[in-house]
Amino acid sequence: MGVHPIREHLIYPLGCTVILKSLKDGKQEFLHGHTNNVSCVTVSKSGHYIASGQVTFMGFKADLIIWDYEKRAIHARLQLHKAKVEGLAFSPNDKYLVSLGGQDDGSIVVWNLESKEAICGSPASAHSAGHCLTIEYTNHSDNIFISAGNGTMRVWELDLPNRKIRPMECQTGQLKRIVKCIEFKSLTRVGLLTLCVEIHDVLNAAFCHSSSNPHRKVQLEGGVTSIAVRGEGHQFFAGTEAAQIYRFGYTDFKEELIATSHNSAVKDVAFPFGSSELFATCSQDDIRVWHAETSKELLRLSVPNMTCNALDFMIDGHSIISAWNDGKIRVFAPETGRAMLVIHSAHSMGVTAIAGTRDCKRIISGGGEGQVRVWEILQGCHRLIETMKEHKATVTSIKIKSNDKECVTGSDGACIIWDLVRFVRNQMVLANTLFRSVCYHPEEYQIITGGTDRKIGYWEVYDGSAIRELEGSLSGAINGMHISQDGQHFVTGGDEKLVKVWDYSEDEVTHVGVGHSGSITSVKISSNDRSMVSTSVDGAVLRWRYPHPSSP
């Protein structure tokens, strides 16, 4: 994470994308160029350059990209480190960039920014020391930088005529820490360093001098992963393992939470019926409700150590229904987060899919054991109405017809259309695929499906017959799918990491959204057909402009 010195952008990675977020209005810009997750980001003192490094597969060299900030374009793409670039730092006058390789590489390399070539390199740590985890230039010299990590801290000097870097060990006395980030507040001479050192504790961050007594201490959620100083140090930012960014004033040292996100795979997303201002996402440990325009987290519904597999808003907007891996259905009030109802042992192998009827009186749930269950929801209590047992594997998706008399469920090899009055199977759609998503067309005479065979299938509801089939993805499963309210377009997302908008009748892709770094897990079009939200396994929640807005 870094702060741009001129334009006042906060710069941080999300998957294989580098995000530039305005500190004034919160608007985001995206830099695309990495082929795998970005592992580190830094900004030059002048603000002319941004550098970012990535991880890659064992045995391959990891990309390091230098970006031209004004052009928002790649200035240079460099490769020397194996598997991972751990840290990056620009020299104060933009002459050099120093890079640190990951645990499998263990080297430091100094690069000439003008020639875009390596000058020299060296092992980062002594053989007796632990792994080096961070690197930073001093504020005034292009020839001096510091590295630190697990039981190691070194001051380096660049000897340009001889193309060498020479280390000097720092004696930290009784201070035994894993240093993960360094920021220089001020510097008089080497040996009298005033450092902003991040101490790696699980729920604690201490910002301190190089003595063992921290000046001030504050407890944050999640171990601190990065620190970025703004301007002359009157403000700084801290990022944590819980995917949260805090802002601090240097004088009062009070933390302000300015950005949050999921830090594990996001399983599902849902909009309230008739509203596009809010949406909800679910993941491990919690459900979160977001304000769409500002991307601000409004509410967090926490269930520690459990994973929410699916969620939906009841049509009256008075409750969020959710499916959890501990076999429970949990119902929450979306305004307050109050737990309204818990259905224990709803499914024996976890609840994997869920939907609510339009009359708000029933919930349809699917489980890992393949059963589909219908629940009557009363004031503060519930009753199991029926269990339908034809699926042989996990139920992945449930959609209910608008009259509440029929629903369709997806599983491995079969989609079943159920009669919700007699609780029997009306039709079955069979294919050699694990159906991951299924949708009714708004006119409800057809359904479309997506799954692991990369195909989009169109099917007749009346008799379950196949109408046509499209190649929906070049690589990997289709995991999420949603149809617009007018039925003219639909959107898909999956392991291909692309959001695709399709013309329903013409069977053509009209738009492609590039931005996700991990497999897309779900995608939904907002109720007013103005925006879309997609989620992915890397914890990302992306909001898109929907390209076919309906007329006001």
C-alpha positions as CSV (number, residue, x, y, z in Angstrom):
1,M,0.0,0.0,0.0
2,G,1.2,3.5,-0.8
3,V,0.0,7.1,-0.9
4,H,0.6,9.3,-3.9
5,P,2.5,12.4,-2.9
6,I,0.8,14.8,-5.4
7,R,-2.6,13.6,-6.5
8,E,-3.6,12.2,-3.1
9,H,-4.4,8.7,-4.2
10,L,-4.3,5.7,-1.9
11,I,-2.7,2.9,-4.0
12,Y,-3.1,-0.8,-3.1
13,P,-3.5,-4.2,-4.7
14,L,-6.6,-6.3,-5.2
15,G,-5.8,-9.7,-6.8
16,C,-3.8,-9.0,-10.0
17,T,-5.1,-5.4,-10.2
18,V,-3.5,-2.2,-8.7
19,I,-6.2,0.2,-7.5
20,L,-5.8,4.0,-7.3
21,K,-8.4,5.3,-4.9
22,S,-8.9,9.1,-4.5
23,L,-8.7,10.2,-0.9
24,K,-11.1,13.1,-1.7
25,D,-14.1,11.4,-3.3
26,G,-13.3,7.7,-3.1
27,K,-13.3,7.2,-6.9
28,Q,-11.2,4.2,-8.1
29,E,-9.0,3.7,-11.2
30,F,-7.4,0.3,-12.1
31,L,-4.0,-0.7,-13.5
32,H,-4.1,-4.0,-15.4
33,G,-0.9,-5.8,-16.4
34,H,-0.1,-8.5,-13.8
35,T,-0.8,-12.2,-14.6
36,N,-1.1,-13.3,-10.9
37,N,-1.8,-11.7,-7.5
38,V,0.1,-8.5,-6.7
39,S,2.3,-9.0,-3.7
40,C,3.6,-5.5,-3.1
41,V,3.1,-1.9,-4.3
42,T,5.2,1.3,-3.8
43,V,5.2,4.9,-5.1
44,S,8.2,7.1,-6.0
45,K,8.8,10.2,-4.0
46,S,8.1,12.4,-7.0
47,G,4.9,10.6,-7.8
48,H,6.0,10.0,-11.4
49,Y,6.2,6.2,-10.9
50,I,4.4,3.3,-9.2
51,A,6.0,-0.1,-8.9
52,S,4.2,-3.4,-8.2
53,G,5.4,-6.9,-7.9
54,Q,3.5,-10.2,-8.1
55,V,3.7,-13.9,-7.2
56,T,3.9,-16.6,-9.8
57,F,4.4,-20.4,-9.9
58,M,7.4,-22.2,-8.5
59,G,10.3,-22.3,-11.0
60,F,9.1,-19.3,-12.9
61,K,10.2,-15.6,-12.6
62,A,7.8,-13.1,-11.1
63,D,7.0,-9.9,-13.0
64,L,7.9,-6.5,-11.5
65,I,6.0,-3.6,-13.3
66,I,7.0,0.1,-13.2
67,W,4.0,2.3,-14.1
68,D,4.0,5.8,-15.5
69,Y,1.5,7.5,-13.1
70,E,0.4,10.3,-15.5
71,K,-0.2,8.0,-18.4
72,R,-1.6,5.1,-16.3
73,A,0.6,2.9,-18.5
74,I,3.4,0.4,-18.1
75,H,6.9,2.1,-18.1
76,A,8.8,-1.2,-17.8
77,R,8.3,-4.8,-17.0
78,L,11.2,-6.5,-15.3
79,Q,12.0,-10.1,-14.3
80,L,14.7,-11.5,-12.1
81,H,13.2,-12.8,-8.9
82,K,11.9,-16.4,-8.6
83,A,8.3,-17.1,-7.6
84,K,7.6,-13.8,-5.7
85,V,8.5,-10.1,-5.4
86,E,8.3,-9.5,-1.7
87,G,9.1,-5.8,-1.5
88,L,9.9,-2.6,-3.6
89,A,11.3,0.8,-2.9
90,F,12.2,3.8,-5.0
91,S,15.2,5.9,-4.2
92,P,14.4,9.5,-3.2
93,N,15.4,11.1,-6.5
94,D,13.8,8.4,-8.8
95,K,17.2,7.1,-9.9
96,Y,16.9,3.6,-8.7
97,L,14.3,1.0,-7.7
98,V,15.3,-1.7,-5.2
99,S,13.4,-5.0,-5.2
100,L,13.3,-7.9,-2.7
101,G,12.6,-11.5,-3.7
102,G,10.4,-13.8,-1.7
103,Q,11.4,-16.7,0.5
104,D,12.3,-19.0,-2.5
105,D,14.4,-16.2,-4.0
106,G,16.0,-14.4,-1.1
107,S,17.8,-11.7,-3.1
108,I,17.9,-7.9,-3.3
109,V,18.3,-6.3,-6.8
110,V,18.9,-2.6,-7.6
111,W,17.5,-1.4,-10.9
112,N,18.3,1.7,-13.0
113,L,15.0,3.5,-13.7
114,E,16.4,5.2,-16.8
115,S,18.0,2.2,-18.5
116,K,15.4,-0.2,-17.1
117,E,18.2,-2.6,-16.3
118,A,19.6,-4.3,-13.2
119,I,22.7,-2.8,-11.7
120,C,23.6,-5.4,-9.1
121,G,22.2,-7.8,-6.5
122,S,23.0,-9.6,-3.3
123,P,21.4,-12.2,-0.9
124,A,19.1,-10.3,1.4
125,S,20.0,-12.0,4.7
126,A,22.9,-13.6,6.3
127,H,22.8,-17.4,6.4
128,S,22.3,-17.3,10.2
129,A,19.3,-14.9,10.0
130,G,15.7,-15.3,9.1
131,H,13.9,-14.3,5.9
132,C,13.9,-10.7,4.8
133,L,10.3,-9.3,4.5
134,T,10.5,-5.6,3.7
135,I,12.8,-3.0,2.2
136,E,12.8,0.8,2.2
137,Y,15.0,3.7,0.9
138,T,16.1,6.5,3.2
139,N,14.6,9.9,2.6
140,H,17.7,11.8,1.3
141,S,20.2,9.4,-0.3
142,D,19.9,7.4,-3.5
143,N,22.6,5.1,-2.2
144,I,21.3,4.0,1.2
145,F,18.3,1.7,1.9
146,I,17.3,-0.6,4.8
147,S,16.0,-4.2,4.8
148,A,14.3,-6.1,7.7
149,G,12.4,-9.2,8.4
150,N,12.4,-12.2,10.8
151,G,15.4,-11.5,13.1
152,T,17.2,-9.4,10.5
153,M,17.7,-5.7,9.9
154,R,20.4,-4.3,7.6
155,V,21.5,-0.9,6.2
156,W,22.7,-1.2,2.6
157,E,25.0,1.2,0.7
158,L,25.2,1.2,-3.1
159,D,28.7,1.3,-4.6
160,L,27.8,2.3,-8.1
161,P,31.3,2.4,-9.7
162,N,31.9,-1.2,-8.5
163,R,28.3,-2.3,-9.1
164,K,27.9,-3.7,-5.6
165,I,25.7,-3.3,-2.6
166,R,27.2,-3.7,0.9
167,P,25.3,-4.4,4.1
168,M,25.8,-3.3,7.6
169,E,24.0,-5.3,10.3
170,C,21.8,-3.4,12.7
171,Q,22.1,-4.5,16.4
172,T,18.6,-4.5,17.8
173,G,19.6,-5.8,21.3
174,Q,16.7,-7.4,23.1
175,L,14.1,-6.4,20.5
176,K,13.0,-9.6,18.9
177,R,10.4,-9.0,16.2
178,I,9.2,-9.9,12.8
179,V,9.4,-6.6,11.0
180,K,7.0,-6.5,8.0
181,C,7.0,-2.8,7.1
182,I,9.3,0.2,7.5
183,E,8.6,3.9,7.1
184,F,11.1,6.8,7.7
185,K,9.6,9.7,9.6
186,S,12.9,11.6,9.6
187,L,16.6,10.8,9.2
188,T,19.7,12.6,10.4
189,R,22.4,10.0,9.8
190,V,22.7,6.2,9.6
191,G,22.7,4.8,13.2
192,L,20.2,7.5,14.4
193,L,17.1,6.2,12.6
194,T,13.7,7.3,13.6
195,L,11.6,4.5,12.2
196,C,8.0,3.7,11.9
197,V,8.3,0.0,12.4
198,E,5.4,-2.4,12.2
199,I,5.5,-5.1,14.8
200,H,3.8,-8.4,13.6
201,D,1.3,-9.3,16.3
202,V,-2.0,-11.0,15.6
203,L,-4.3,-8.3,16.9
204,N,-1.9,-5.6,17.6
205,A,0.1,-2.9,15.8
206,A,2.9,-0.9,17.5
207,F,4.6,2.0,15.8
208,C,7.8,2.7,17.6
209,H,11.4,4.1,17.6
210,S,14.2,1.7,17.2
211,S,14.3,1.4,21.0
212,S,12.2,-1.4,22.5
213,N,9.6,0.9,24.1
214,P,6.8,1.9,21.7
215,H,5.7,5.5,21.7
216,R,2.1,4.7,21.2
217,K,0.0,1.6,20.7
218,V,-3.3,0.8,19.2
219,Q,-5.2,-2.4,18.6
220,L,-6.5,-3.0,15.1
221,E,-8.5,-5.9,13.6
222,G,-6.1,-8.3,12.0
223,G,-2.3,-8.3,11.9
224,V,-0.9,-5.2,10.1
225,T,0.4,-5.9,6.6
226,S,1.4,-2.5,5.4
227,I,1.9,1.2,6.4
228,A,1.9,4.2,4.1
229,V,2.8,7.8,5.1
230,R,0.9,10.7,3.6
231,G,2.8,14.0,2.9
232,E,5.3,14.8,5.6
233,G,3.9,12.3,8.0
234,H,1.0,14.2,9.4
235,Q,-1.2,11.3,8.4
236,F,-0.5,7.6,7.7
237,F,-2.5,4.6,6.7
238,A,-2.3,1.0,7.9
239,G,-3.7,-2.1,6.1
240,T,-4.4,-5.4,7.9
241,E,-4.9,-9.1,7.3
242,A,-8.6,-8.5,7.9
243,A,-8.7,-6.6,4.6
244,Q,-9.2,-3.2,6.4
245,I,-7.5,0.1,5.9
246,Y,-7.2,2.6,8.8
247,R,-6.2,6.3,8.7
248,F,-4.2,7.8,11.6
249,G,-3.4,11.4,12.5
250,Y,0.2,11.5,13.7
251,T,-0.6,13.9,16.6
252,D,-3.7,12.3,18.1
253,F,-2.9,8.7,16.9
254,K,-6.5,7.8,16.7
255,E,-7.5,5.2,14.1
256,E,-10.3,5.8,11.6
257,L,-11.6,2.8,9.5
258,I,-11.8,4.1,6.0
259,A,-12.1,0.9,3.8
260,T,-13.2,-2.7,4.4
261,S,-13.5,-5.8,2.3
262,H,-13.8,-9.5,2.7
263,N,-10.5,-11.3,3.3
264,S,-11.7,-14.7,2.0
265,A,-13.8,-16.1,-0.9
266,V,-17.1,-14.2,-1.4
267,K,-19.8,-16.8,-2.0
268,D,-22.9,-14.9,-3.0
269,V,-24.4,-11.4,-3.6
270,A,-28.0,-10.2,-3.5
271,F,-30.0,-7.0,-4.1
272,P,-33.2,-6.2,-2.2
273,F,-36.3,-6.4,-4.4
274,G,-37.0,-3.1,-6.1
275,S,-33.9,-1.4,-4.6
276,S,-30.5,-0.8,-6.1
277,E,-29.0,1.4,-3.4
278,L,-27.9,-1.5,-1.2
279,F,-26.6,-5.0,-1.7
280,A,-25.4,-7.8,0.5
281,T,-22.5,-10.2,0.2
282,C,-21.5,-13.3,2.2
283,S,-18.3,-15.1,3.0
284,Q,-16.5,-16.9,5.8
285,D,-17.5,-15.4,9.3
286,D,-20.0,-12.8,8.1
287,I,-22.6,-11.2,5.8
288,R,-22.0,-7.6,4.9
289,V,-24.5,-5.0,3.7
290,W,-23.0,-2.3,1.4
291,H,-24.1,1.1,0.1
292,A,-23.8,0.7,-3.6
293,E,-22.7,4.3,-4.6
294,T,-20.1,4.8,-2.0
295,S,-19.0,1.2,-1.5
296,K,-19.2,1.8,2.3
297,E,-20.0,-1.2,4.5
298,L,-23.2,-0.4,6.4
299,L,-23.7,-3.5,8.4
300,R,-21.8,-6.7,9.3
301,L,-23.6,-9.8,10.5
302,S,-20.9,-12.0,12.1
303,V,-21.0,-15.7,12.8
304,P,-17.4,-16.5,13.7
305,N,-15.8,-19.6,12.3
306,M,-18.7,-20.4,10.0
307,T,-19.2,-19.8,6.3
308,C,-22.3,-18.4,4.6
309,N,-22.8,-20.2,1.3
310,A,-25.7,-18.3,0.0
311,L,-28.1,-15.5,0.9
312,D,-31.2,-13.6,-0.3
313,F,-33.5,-10.7,0.7
314,M,-37.1,-11.5,1.4
315,I,-39.2,-9.6,-1.1
316,D,-40.7,-7.3,1.6
317,G,-37.1,-6.2,2.6
318,H,-37.7,-7.1,6.2
319,S,-35.2,-10.0,6.4
320,I,-32.1,-11.5,5.0
321,I,-32.2,-15.3,4.8
322,S,-28.9,-17.1,4.7
323,A,-27.5,-20.6,4.2
324,W,-24.5,-21.7,6.4
325,N,-22.0,-24.6,6.3
326,D,-22.9,-25.6,9.9
327,G,-26.3,-26.8,8.6
328,K,-28.2,-23.8,9.9
329,I,-30.5,-21.3,8.2
330,R,-30.1,-17.9,9.8
331,V,-32.6,-15.0,9.3
332,F,-31.4,-11.4,10.1
333,A,-33.0,-8.0,10.2
334,P,-31.2,-5.9,7.5
335,E,-31.5,-2.6,9.3
336,T,-30.2,-3.7,12.8
337,G,-28.5,-7.0,12.1
338,R,-30.6,-8.6,14.8
339,A,-30.9,-12.4,14.5
340,M,-34.6,-13.0,13.9
341,L,-34.6,-16.8,13.5
342,V,-32.2,-19.7,13.4
343,I,-33.3,-23.1,11.9
344,H,-31.0,-25.7,13.5
345,S,-30.1,-28.8,11.6
346,A,-31.8,-27.6,8.4
347,H,-29.5,-29.9,6.4
348,S,-27.1,-32.6,7.5
349,M,-24.2,-31.6,5.2
350,G,-24.5,-27.9,5.3
351,V,-27.0,-25.5,3.7
352,T,-25.8,-24.7,0.2
353,A,-28.6,-22.8,-1.5
354,I,-31.6,-20.7,-0.4
355,A,-34.5,-18.6,-1.7
356,G,-37.6,-17.0,-0.3
357,T,-41.2,-17.0,-1.7
358,R,-42.9,-13.8,-2.8
359,D,-45.5,-14.0,-0.1
360,C,-42.6,-14.1,2.4
361,K,-44.1,-17.0,4.2
362,R,-41.8,-19.8,3.0
363,I,-38.1,-20.5,2.5
364,I,-36.8,-23.1,0.1
365,S,-33.4,-24.5,1.0
366,G,-30.9,-27.0,-0.6
367,G,-28.2,-29.0,1.2
368,G,-24.9,-30.7,0.7
369,E,-26.7,-34.1,0.9
370,G,-28.9,-33.2,-2.1
371,Q,-32.2,-32.6,-0.3
372,V,-34.6,-29.7,-1.1
373,R,-36.6,-28.5,1.9
374,V,-39.6,-26.2,2.2
375,W,-40.0,-24.2,5.5
376,E,-42.9,-22.2,6.7
377,I,-41.8,-19.1,8.5
378,L,-44.0,-17.8,11.3
379,Q,-43.5,-15.0,13.8
380,G,-40.3,-16.0,15.5
381,C,-40.7,-19.7,14.7
382,H,-40.7,-22.2,11.7
383,R,-42.1,-25.5,10.5
384,L,-40.7,-28.0,8.0
385,I,-43.4,-28.5,5.4
386,E,-41.8,-31.0,3.0
387,T,-38.5,-32.6,2.0
388,M,-37.9,-33.5,-1.6
389,K,-35.1,-36.0,-2.2
390,E,-34.4,-36.6,-5.9
391,H,-30.9,-34.9,-6.2
392,K,-28.0,-37.2,-5.6
393,A,-25.4,-34.4,-4.9
394,T,-25.1,-30.9,-3.5
395,V,-27.9,-28.5,-4.4
396,T,-26.1,-25.5,-5.9
397,S,-28.9,-23.1,-7.0
398,I,-32.6,-22.4,-6.3
399,K,-35.0,-20.1,-8.2
400,I,-38.7,-19.7,-7.4
401,K,-41.4,-18.9,-10.0
402,S,-43.2,-15.6,-9.4
403,N,-46.5,-17.3,-8.4
404,D,-44.7,-19.4,-5.7
405,K,-46.1,-22.6,-7.1
406,E,-42.9,-23.9,-8.7
407,C,-39.2,-23.8,-8.3
408,V,-36.1,-25.0,-10.1
409,T,-33.0,-26.4,-8.4
410,G,-29.6,-27.2,-9.8
411,S,-27.2,-30.0,-8.8
412,D,-24.7,-32.5,-10.4
413,G,-26.1,-33.7,-13.7
414,A,-29.6,-32.6,-13.1
415,C,-31.9,-29.5,-12.8
416,I,-35.3,-30.4,-11.3
417,I,-38.4,-28.3,-11.7
418,W,-40.6,-28.9,-8.6
419,D,-44.3,-28.5,-8.0
420,L,-44.5,-26.5,-4.7
421,V,-48.2,-27.3,-4.2
422,R,-47.9,-31.1,-4.5
423,F,-44.2,-31.3,-3.7
424,V,-43.4,-33.5,-6.6
425,R,-41.1,-33.3,-9.6
426,N,-42.6,-31.7,-12.7
427,Q,-39.6,-32.0,-15.0
428,M,-36.0,-32.9,-15.0
429,V,-33.2,-31.5,-17.1
430,L,-30.2,-33.8,-17.5
431,A,-26.7,-33.0,-18.8
432,N,-23.2,-34.2,-18.2
433,T,-22.2,-31.2,-16.0
434,L,-22.4,-29.9,-12.5
435,F,-25.1,-27.2,-12.8
436,R,-23.7,-24.2,-10.8
437,S,-26.5,-21.7,-11.6
438,V,-30.0,-21.6,-13.1
439,C,-32.4,-18.8,-13.9
440,Y,-36.0,-18.4,-15.0
441,H,-36.5,-16.1,-18.0
442,P,-38.9,-13.3,-16.7
443,E,-41.7,-14.8,-18.8
444,E,-41.0,-18.1,-17.0
445,Y,-41.5,-20.4,-20.0
446,Q,-37.7,-21.1,-20.3
447,I,-34.8,-21.6,-17.9
448,I,-31.1,-21.0,-18.7
449,T,-28.3,-22.9,-16.9
450,G,-24.5,-22.7,-16.5
451,G,-22.0,-25.1,-15.0
452,T,-18.7,-27.0,-15.2
453,D,-19.0,-28.0,-18.9
454,R,-18.6,-24.3,-19.8
455,K,-22.0,-24.4,-21.7
456,I,-25.0,-22.1,-21.4
457,G,-28.1,-24.2,-21.8
458,Y,-31.6,-23.0,-22.8
459,W,-34.4,-25.3,-21.7
460,E,-38.2,-25.5,-22.0
461,V,-39.9,-25.4,-18.6
462,Y,-42.9,-27.3,-19.9
463,D,-41.2,-30.6,-20.9
464,G,-37.5,-30.0,-19.9
465,S,-36.4,-30.3,-23.5
466,A,-33.2,-28.6,-24.7
467,I,-33.7,-25.6,-26.9
468,R,-30.1,-24.6,-27.7
469,E,-26.6,-24.5,-26.2
470,L,-23.8,-21.9,-26.2
471,E,-20.1,-22.0,-25.5
472,G,-20.2,-19.8,-22.5
473,S,-16.6,-19.8,-21.4
474,L,-13.2,-20.6,-23.0
475,S,-11.8,-22.0,-19.8
476,G,-13.4,-23.2,-16.6
477,A,-16.9,-23.4,-15.1
478,I,-19.7,-20.8,-15.3
479,N,-20.5,-20.2,-11.6
480,G,-22.9,-17.3,-11.6
481,M,-25.7,-16.1,-13.9
482,H,-28.5,-13.5,-13.7
483,I,-31.1,-12.3,-16.2
484,S,-32.2,-8.7,-16.6
485,Q,-35.8,-7.8,-15.7
486,D,-36.8,-7.2,-19.3
487,G,-35.4,-10.6,-20.2
488,Q,-33.4,-9.2,-23.1
489,H,-29.9,-9.8,-21.6
490,F,-28.2,-11.9,-19.1
491,V,-24.8,-11.8,-17.3
492,T,-22.4,-14.7,-16.5
493,G,-19.2,-15.1,-14.5
494,G,-17.0,-18.0,-13.6
495,D,-13.5,-19.5,-13.6
496,E,-12.6,-17.5,-16.7
497,K,-12.5,-14.4,-14.4
498,L,-14.6,-12.4,-16.9
499,V,-18.0,-10.8,-16.5
500,K,-19.9,-11.3,-19.7
501,V,-23.1,-9.7,-20.8
502,W,-25.2,-11.6,-23.4
503,D,-28.0,-10.9,-25.7
504,Y,-30.7,-13.5,-24.7
505,S,-32.2,-13.9,-28.2
506,E,-29.1,-13.3,-30.4
507,D,-26.8,-15.6,-28.3
508,E,-24.0,-13.1,-28.5
509,V,-21.7,-11.4,-26.0
510,T,-22.3,-7.7,-26.0
511,H,-19.8,-6.6,-23.4
512,V,-17.0,-8.2,-21.4
513,G,-15.8,-6.9,-18.0
514,V,-12.1,-7.4,-17.1
515,G,-11.2,-6.9,-13.4
516,H,-11.3,-10.0,-11.4
517,S,-8.1,-11.8,-10.4
518,G,-9.8,-14.9,-9.0
519,S,-12.7,-17.1,-10.2
520,I,-16.0,-15.3,-10.1
521,T,-18.5,-16.9,-7.7
522,S,-21.7,-14.9,-8.3
523,V,-23.0,-12.0,-10.3
524,K,-26.3,-10.0,-10.1
525,I,-27.9,-7.1,-12.0
526,S,-29.4,-4.4,-9.8
527,S,-33.1,-3.9,-9.6
528,N,-33.1,-0.7,-11.7
529,D,-30.9,-2.3,-14.4
530,R,-28.2,0.4,-13.9
531,S,-25.4,-1.6,-12.3
532,M,-24.1,-5.1,-11.7
533,V,-22.1,-6.6,-8.8
534,S,-19.8,-9.6,-9.1
535,T,-17.8,-11.5,-6.4
536,S,-14.8,-13.8,-6.5
537,V,-12.8,-16.3,-4.6
538,D,-10.0,-13.7,-3.8
539,G,-12.4,-11.7,-1.7
540,A,-13.2,-9.0,-4.3
541,V,-16.6,-7.3,-4.7
542,L,-16.7,-5.4,-8.0
543,R,-19.5,-3.0,-9.1
544,W,-20.0,-2.4,-12.8
545,R,-22.0,-0.1,-15.0
546,Y,-24.7,-2.2,-16.6
547,P,-24.4,-1.6,-20.4
548,H,-28.1,-2.0,-21.3
549,P,-30.1,0.2,-18.8
550,S,-33.8,0.0,-19.1
551,S,-35.7,3.2,-20.0
552,P,-36.8,5.3,-17.0
